[in-house]
Amino acid sequence: MPYSIFGNKFTRHSGITELMDDLNKGVKGGDDILMLGGGNPAAIPEIQDRLTALMQELLDQGKLVDTLANYDGPKGKDTFITSIAHLFNDLYGWNLTADNIMLTNGSQNAFFYLFNLLAGNFSSGKKRKILFPLAPEYIGYADASVSEDVFVAVRPKITELENQQFKYNIDFDALKITENIGAICVSRPTNPTGNVLTDLEISKLDALAKQHNIPLIIDNAYGTPFPNIIFEEVKPHFNDNTILCLSLSKFGLPGARCGIVIANPTIIKAMSNLSGIMALSPGGIGPEIALPLIKSKEIITLSNNVIKPFYQQKSQVAIELLRQKICNKNFRIHKAEGALFLWLWFKDLPISSSELYKKLKEKGVIVVSGHYFFPGLEQDWPHTQECIRLNYAQDATVVERGIDILAKTVNELYDNNMSY
Ligand SMILES: Cc1ncc(COP(=O)(O)O)c(C=O)c1O
């Protein structure tokens, strides 16, 4: 049966679908699959216990059934939105009202709305694009537009650091904002690299966005104040020209599909109209469960005292293992500044990162090939084929066994290649 142009675009192979498929198999596959691939957050006992207790209270009070038995408005649950406004105003003095906030079915859903609102084909006959000022960027952005060819990305500057580490920075000299750019978008901390854009980089992007009268989208899925999987001291950023996207997923509720968008009322109004058509309303379960945590600010203490140290410790263990086991001068790790991932760079790897992904998959280890994380980058750059993303958040034995197999595979590849 022939599909529409839309149908063909959204049914073909995409990196994010492969990743979610692998993730699902990994979740179901039990012991024989070492899942270092997807973006699933860890099952942190303290968080799971707290969420269980909250759900039990809601069940006892009849609120869980109430929530399931009713639609919210297209912007999502009012009580939750008002509490989010209070939380951010108290923490950062931002002067938000309910008109600045809406909920979506996960922040992935918000990006689909945003990219299609701000980029694509315009009635003037012009086409506008979303600019990723620093590639690599989140794989989930890559296909989130009904139009073709709407992303443009810029290669980063690479700074080599001690202990086989490196860091990406925005190359502002190469960043050209032409009139066909509809918005700038960054994830901070960045998925896949764990990079955190510095305050200076954010303030420069903010100035550029304002100068060109386009919004700056900041994807804060891992950032502060929750889940706060961020290991650098940086300032949260918001103003009338910022679209800040948050999520309850990495706090421990990915199955609840709750994204939070903070922006000026015009953007929020446009997006809630979209939401009404696309979804009627976003799911209410996540907001209902998290509401007491937002109201009491317990979400902040849990993020600071449980979630952040949990991930920081795990990332350090994984880095140590990788350093010990991969014995090659061409191996680098991106400085781990946040998120759930380590970004590994195998300089001059004899095979491409997607071939490495396949080899590892045959051995039962799932990682994600780095080449998916360069949406919008037109240049032919070997670096895009030399990196993989590794999720370090899973069980310690899974991570250790996975790293073991990865190290053996990579060491062999380098050793068999005469030039190393
Ligand atoms: C950077 C980033 N943004 C957005 C998302 C989407 O998350 P969700 O739709 O679960 O809120 C993810 C998920 O992994 C992510 O890593």
The ligand as a MOL file (V3000), in Angstrom:
LIG
                    3D

  0  0  0     0  0            999 V3000
M  V30 BEGIN CTAB
M  V30 COUNTS 16 16 0 0 0
M  V30 BEGIN ATOM
M  V30 1 C 18.5590 15.3440 25.6290 0
M  V30 2 C 17.2290 14.6880 25.6680 0
M  V30 3 N 16.1580 15.4280 25.4190 0
M  V30 4 C 14.9220 14.9100 25.4360 0
M  V30 5 C 14.7160 13.5730 25.7040 0
M  V30 6 C 13.3240 13.0540 25.6840 0
M  V30 7 O 12.9440 12.6050 26.9250 0
M  V30 8 P 11.4110 12.4140 27.3580 0
M  V30 9 O 10.5850 12.4370 26.0900 0
M  V30 10 O 11.3820 11.0970 28.0330 0
M  V30 11 O 11.0880 13.5710 28.2440 0
M  V30 12 C 15.8030 12.7550 25.9690 0
M  V30 13 C 15.6230 11.3140 26.2230 0
M  V30 14 O 16.5320 10.5460 26.3540 0
M  V30 15 C 17.0920 13.3280 25.9530 0
M  V30 16 O 18.1850 12.6050 26.1920 0
M  V30 END ATOM
M  V30 BEGIN BOND
M  V30 1 1 1 2
M  V30 2 1 2 3
M  V30 3 2 2 15
M  V30 4 2 3 4
M  V30 5 1 4 5
M  V30 6 1 5 6
M  V30 7 2 5 12
M  V30 8 1 6 7
M  V30 9 1 7 8
M  V30 10 2 8 9
M  V30 11 1 8 10
M  V30 12 1 8 11
M  V30 13 1 12 13
M  V30 14 1 12 15
M  V30 15 2 13 14
M  V30 16 1 15 16
M  V30 END BOND
M  V30 END CTAB
M  END
